[in-house]
């Protein structure tokens, strides 16, 4: 990856975005811009479409309606290349459990660049898992796995950081550890958090409530 990935002029534009499964609209008519150097919280109860919207934003799901575009320093990006610019941690993303922690870090950073001068030893130290680095991930607790997912996402040098329910499976100490990562690694990025837990997104200044777009989705479409 080149230095452009660290640039701060990243933008995602949504115009009348909607997503449906079969005939049911999950959300409709989302018009919104996400920009670098800002932290956004996508809010709403379970089933409101938070995770679905995040998957649309990461281009892993195509919208059913509307236009989604990405730009870096005012240059339009192809959707197929967007994965290079983002880091993601989410409950539905699994680690390769046959790998040891060392092997998982090595594999991940074949595709991403370390940020802030970090290396494998630095990430293991950040996780405080020095005695478990040779242990297969299948033997990790759910909390250890979640911390590993978060560390890989936060410590990748990408202009976009996207997190879905970031403190799931973390205890109080783990929540404090997560908030410390936010302080160290979320600045100068486009950060998006999907959550209904205030402690996960209290640092976010921009709030997007999916319930608003769920109401729109449920309105009947009038025949012309």
Order of alpha helices (4+ residues) and beta strands (2+ residues): beta-beta-beta-alpha-beta-beta-beta-alpha-alpha-alpha-beta-alpha-beta-alpha-beta-alpha
